[in-house]
Amino acid sequence: DAMVIQNPRYQVTQFGKPVTLSCSQTLNHNVMYWYQQKSSQAPKLLFHYYDKDFNNEADTPDNFQSRRPNTSFCFLDIRSPGLGDAAMYLCATSRDRRGGETQYFGPGTRLLVL
Amino acid sequence: GQQLNQSPQSMFIQEGEDVSMNCTSSSIFNTWLWYKQDPGEGPVLLIALYKAGELTSNGRLTAQFGITRKDSFLNISASIPSDVGIYFCAGQPLGGTASKLTFGTGTRLQVTL
């Protein structure tokens, strides 16, 4: 089945220690998104890639970076995690970026910062 | 930024009951999506709506795109325990792109036996 895969499902890191979360997709979608979701809140868009074109949201902290080496993979790098970065991180994809395109989410990676 | 008002915030219902939740916006949307999120998992798409007035079913779920294009509702008939979770509406504003999904605040559904 075509899907969005996130690894690991749970990640524990130390305050200030860089961490990388990964996402892969077998849908061959052009667009990949990273969201941050804190407890009982709606997902918040951090940035997205449209093919190789990186699009950052205005309020995304510099501490968050992303890489997309190829169509299938996208990484979220948190350079110096703080306690406030503990959250669920969701990867999503859509076929294109036009209005009317649906986003499909992965299962998420829950990040714990000690 | 733009926000979607989703209600109710939470519901406690008995197994077998029907459920209704809705989302409203102050501006026009051209797409409405309904997602369900189980604890510790990512949102799963339930229903997508693309036209004003559209009524779409997926099993026991029915969703409608309001004719004013500023609201949508989701109904679940004959609820079962596995319906427990958080339901999010999400929309794309008129003239927007898929990258700009606006989410509702979520409706937490609990089902008692």
Interface residues (C-beta under 8 A of the other chain):
Chain A: V4 Q6 V31 Y33 S40 Q41 A42 P43 L45 H48 Y50 N55 M88 L90 A92 S94 D96 R97 R98 G99 G100 E101 T102 Q103 Y104 F105 G106 P107 G108 R110
Chain B: N30 T31 L33 Y35 G40 E41 G42 P43 V44 L45 A48 Y50 I86 F88 A90 Q92 G95 G96 T97 A98 S99 K100 L101 F103 G104 T105 G106 R108
